[in-house]
Every structure is written in structure tokens, then in C-alpha cells.
């Protein structure tokens, strides 16, 4: 005779494997590398600094 299989466990295991494959595909499709994320943060920080440098000081401190 063959091995006894619990269908509930087998079904849940198959669902987890499918979810992991889908998640892996989505990470490849939509994910960004660490270098890309760091580059974006550095660019936004530079843009914020540049904008702050062009702010006109009126002397009106409220």
C-alpha cells in the first residue's frame, strides 16, 4: 500500500508553493534593486536641498 496522505495538508502546501512562485515573479517584475532605491532617495534629497537654497529670506519670522 501507498503512503497515507492528508488532503487538507497537501492542498495547503500546494497553495503555499503557488503563492511563493507568484510572489517571486512579482518581485522580479515590480521590485527595484537596493541601488535603485538609494539613488532615488539621494535624488529627492538633492532636489529638496536645491529648492531650499533658492528660498527667499524675507526676515518675517512668524
C-alpha positions, -999 to +999 in steps of 0.1 A: +000+000+000+010+036-005+016+063+020-013+079+037-018+115+025-038+142+044-055+160+016-060+192+036-023+195+043-014+186+007-038+213-006-024+239+017+011+230+008+003+233-029-013+267-023+017+280-004+041+269-032+019+286-058+018+318-037+056+317-034+060+313-071+036+342-078+054+364-052+088+356-067+075+366-102+060+398-088+093+407-071+111+403-104+086+423-123+079+451-098+108+452-074+137+476-075+173+468-066+188+484-035+210+506-057+179+520-075+161+527-042+192+545-028+196+565-060+160+577-057+164+588-021+196+607-029+180+624-059+150+635-038+173+647-010+193+668-035+162+682-051+149+692-016+183+709-008+184+727-041+149+740-035+157+751+000+188+771-013+165+791-037+141+801-009+140+839-004+145+851+031+121+879+039+131+884+076+095+879+085+099+852+111+064+841+123 
